[in-house]
Amino acid sequence: MRAIQFGRFGSYDALEVVTVPEPVPAEGQALVRLAMAGINPLDDTTRSGKLPAGAVKPFPVRAGGSGVGVLEEPGNSALPAGTRVVLSGGRYGVGKDGTWADYVAVDPQHLLPVPDEVNDTSAAALTTGAGYLTAYLSLTELAGFRPGQTVLAPGVGGAVGQGGVEIAKVLGASLAITTATNAAKAELGRAAGFEVIDLSRESLRDGVARLTGGKGVDVVLDGVAGPLTGAALGALAVNGTLVSIGYAAGMDTTINVTDLIWKNAHVHGFRFALFSTDQVNTVNTKLLELVARNEITPIVDSVHALEDAADAQRHLIEGSPFGRVLLTI
Ligand SMILES: NC(=O)c1ccc[n+]([C@@H]2O[C@H](COP(=O)([O-])OP(=O)(O)OC[C@H]3O[C@@H](n4cnc5c(N)ncnc54)[C@H](OP(=O)(O)O)[C@@H]3O)[C@@H](O)[C@H]2O)c1
């Protein structure tokens, strides 16, 4: 079968297109024939060797943390062969071989059936970047979010920004705001129905003050970090919570501690290890139902051939996409 793998940490050119035997599922594992896979920021972090020592399986590593396909061999899964399935959690492409391949061996608890109303592209877009899942778990489990509150999910082109504003609205937010780094992306976001602060024209603090009547936002879902985290703390309402999810703009920030003290502010880290497989599967099942009912609409930036995975990964990281970057297999 065809697969994309790397035998060393490095830049995009560490990814190689190889022909390898199909994986042999371990006892109880399922075998999935992939139709589409996602390019995730974590796939780039993994390939570039930025994860803690021991987190990544021994080389070679078959990349890819998300995907959708057809169950070829069910193993211990209760689902019959032929079911359309999507991967749900499981550290594929990091601790185990991943989805940028014709086939992947999967532990049955990491598979969910895809409703008929949800096509492969939408299922792949929903799970790629895990933005919807992250936003749902952050709001319901970490941030103490209540309907009627306001949410800021910066990063209009990214999974956390797009998933964040859509899930905040579904859960009853009175206002869900995202940010754009330039006017063109702000326009794309507004055309998609999002409330967008264009950071090339207005500071985060000014934009949030304008949209909230000076009150600030109750929750920030921060997948951007860098200087934006300090600014986002300044844009919190009293008793607000910032959930720290990712660091697309850098790992370091400067904060004014009075933004914490005077607002009784809360800051919470987000890591999937905080949640059980059952929690992840329950939320992903709800999310698939929301897609089926057209209540959320994961956006696709572009679809690339499997063999072009390295270029597609560069596009995700350097090309400023608007929506998910996917592979067709
Ligand atoms: N902790 C976890 O388990 C977890 C879960 C999910 C995601 N993450 C992480 O969260 C991060 C975001 O994920 P994603 O899929 O949304 O990432 P992404 O596709 O890399 O998008 C990053 C977003 O950051 C914005 N951005 C970059 N530099 C910026 C700056 N200087 N100022 C303002 N905005 C800036 C971009 O805005 P524009 O669109 O305007 O260009 C873009 O939308 C990644 O680091 C990912 O690994 C972690």
Ligand as a Chemical Component Dictionary entry (heavy atoms), coordinates in Angstrom:
data_LIG
# 
_chem_comp.id                   LIG 
_chem_comp.type                 NON-POLYMER 
_chem_comp.pdbx_formal_charge   0 
_chem_comp.three_letter_code    LIG 
# 
loop_
_chem_comp_atom.comp_id 
_chem_comp_atom.atom_id 
_chem_comp_atom.alt_atom_id 
_chem_comp_atom.type_symbol 
_chem_comp_atom.charge 
_chem_comp_atom.model_Cartn_x 
_chem_comp_atom.model_Cartn_y 
_chem_comp_atom.model_Cartn_z 
_chem_comp_atom.pdbx_ordinal 
LIG N1  N1  N 0  -4.049 21.188 23.506 1  
LIG C1  C1  C 0  -4.653 20.445 22.585 2  
LIG O1  O1  O 0  -4.993 19.291 22.788 3  
LIG C2  C2  C 0  -4.958 21.062 21.257 4  
LIG C3  C3  C 0  -6.146 20.765 20.566 5  
LIG C4  C4  C 0  -6.384 21.414 19.351 6  
LIG C5  C5  C 0  -5.455 22.306 18.831 7  
LIG N2  N2  N 1  -4.311 22.541 19.524 8  
LIG C6  C6  C 0  -3.326 23.530 19.036 9  
LIG O2  O2  O 0  -3.988 24.778 18.917 10 
LIG C7  C7  C 0  -3.332 25.570 17.932 11 
LIG C8  C8  C 0  -4.350 26.111 16.959 12 
LIG O3  O3  O 0  -4.898 25.071 16.209 13 
LIG P1  P1  P 0  -5.572 25.367 14.830 14 
LIG O4  O4  O 0  -5.903 24.092 14.155 15 
LIG O5  O5  O -1 -6.652 26.350 15.026 16 
LIG O6  O6  O 0  -4.264 26.001 14.173 17 
LIG P2  P2  P 0  -3.843 26.652 12.857 18 
LIG O7  O7  O 0  -4.531 26.014 11.696 19 
LIG O8  O8  O 0  -2.387 26.606 12.930 20 
LIG O9  O9  O 0  -4.400 28.143 12.967 21 
LIG C9  C9  C 0  -3.740 29.028 13.731 22 
LIG C10 C10 C 0  -4.525 30.331 13.748 23 
LIG O10 O10 O 0  -3.675 31.207 14.482 24 
LIG C11 C11 C 0  -3.830 32.480 13.968 25 
LIG N3  N3  N 0  -2.590 33.226 14.188 26 
LIG C12 C12 C 0  -1.335 32.838 13.898 27 
LIG N4  N4  N 0  -0.459 33.796 14.272 28 
LIG C13 C13 C 0  -1.197 34.804 14.800 29 
LIG C14 C14 C 0  -0.882 36.057 15.380 30 
LIG N5  N5  N 0  0.384  36.482 15.487 31 
LIG N6  N6  N 0  -1.908 36.821 15.825 32 
LIG C15 C15 C 0  -3.180 36.414 15.736 33 
LIG N7  N7  N 0  -3.542 35.228 15.210 34 
LIG C16 C16 C 0  -2.568 34.441 14.738 35 
LIG C17 C17 C 0  -4.137 32.334 12.507 36 
LIG O11 O11 O 0  -5.042 33.371 12.206 37 
LIG P3  P3  P 0  -5.503 33.780 10.734 38 
LIG O12 O12 O 0  -6.477 32.716 10.301 39 
LIG O13 O13 O 0  -6.126 35.113 10.884 40 
LIG O14 O14 O 0  -4.275 33.793 9.874  41 
LIG C18 C18 C 0  -4.770 30.944 12.395 42 
LIG O15 O15 O 0  -6.147 31.003 12.195 43 
LIG C19 C19 C 0  -2.270 24.676 17.301 44 
LIG O16 O16 O 0  -1.059 24.990 17.930 45 
LIG C20 C20 C 0  -2.719 23.268 17.688 46 
LIG O17 O17 O 0  -1.646 22.356 17.742 47 
LIG C21 C21 C 0  -4.043 21.952 20.712 48 
# 
loop_
_chem_comp_bond.comp_id 
_chem_comp_bond.atom_id_1 
_chem_comp_bond.atom_id_2 
_chem_comp_bond.value_order 
_chem_comp_bond.pdbx_ordinal 
LIG N1  C1  SING 1  
LIG C1  O1  DOUB 2  
LIG C1  C2  SING 3  
LIG C2  C3  SING 4  
LIG C2  C21 DOUB 5  
LIG C3  C4  DOUB 6  
LIG C4  C5  SING 7  
LIG C5  N2  DOUB 8  
LIG N2  C6  SING 9  
LIG N2  C21 SING 10 
LIG C6  O2  SING 11 
LIG C6  C20 SING 12 
LIG O2  C7  SING 13 
LIG C7  C8  SING 14 
LIG C7  C19 SING 15 
LIG C8  O3  SING 16 
LIG O3  P1  SING 17 
LIG P1  O4  DOUB 18 
LIG P1  O5  SING 19 
LIG P1  O6  SING 20 
LIG O6  P2  SING 21 
LIG P2  O7  DOUB 22 
LIG P2  O8  SING 23 
LIG P2  O9  SING 24 
LIG O9  C9  SING 25 
LIG C9  C10 SING 26 
LIG C10 O10 SING 27 
LIG C10 C18 SING 28 
LIG O10 C11 SING 29 
LIG C11 N3  SING 30 
LIG C11 C17 SING 31 
LIG N3  C12 SING 32 
LIG N3  C16 SING 33 
LIG C12 N4  DOUB 34 
LIG N4  C13 SING 35 
LIG C13 C14 SING 36 
LIG C13 C16 DOUB 37 
LIG C14 N5  SING 38 
LIG C14 N6  DOUB 39 
LIG N6  C15 SING 40 
LIG C15 N7  DOUB 41 
LIG N7  C16 SING 42 
LIG C17 O11 SING 43 
LIG C17 C18 SING 44 
LIG O11 P3  SING 45 
LIG P3  O12 DOUB 46 
LIG P3  O13 SING 47 
LIG P3  O14 SING 48 
LIG C18 O15 SING 49 
LIG C19 O16 SING 50 
LIG C19 C20 SING 51 
LIG C20 O17 SING 52 
# 
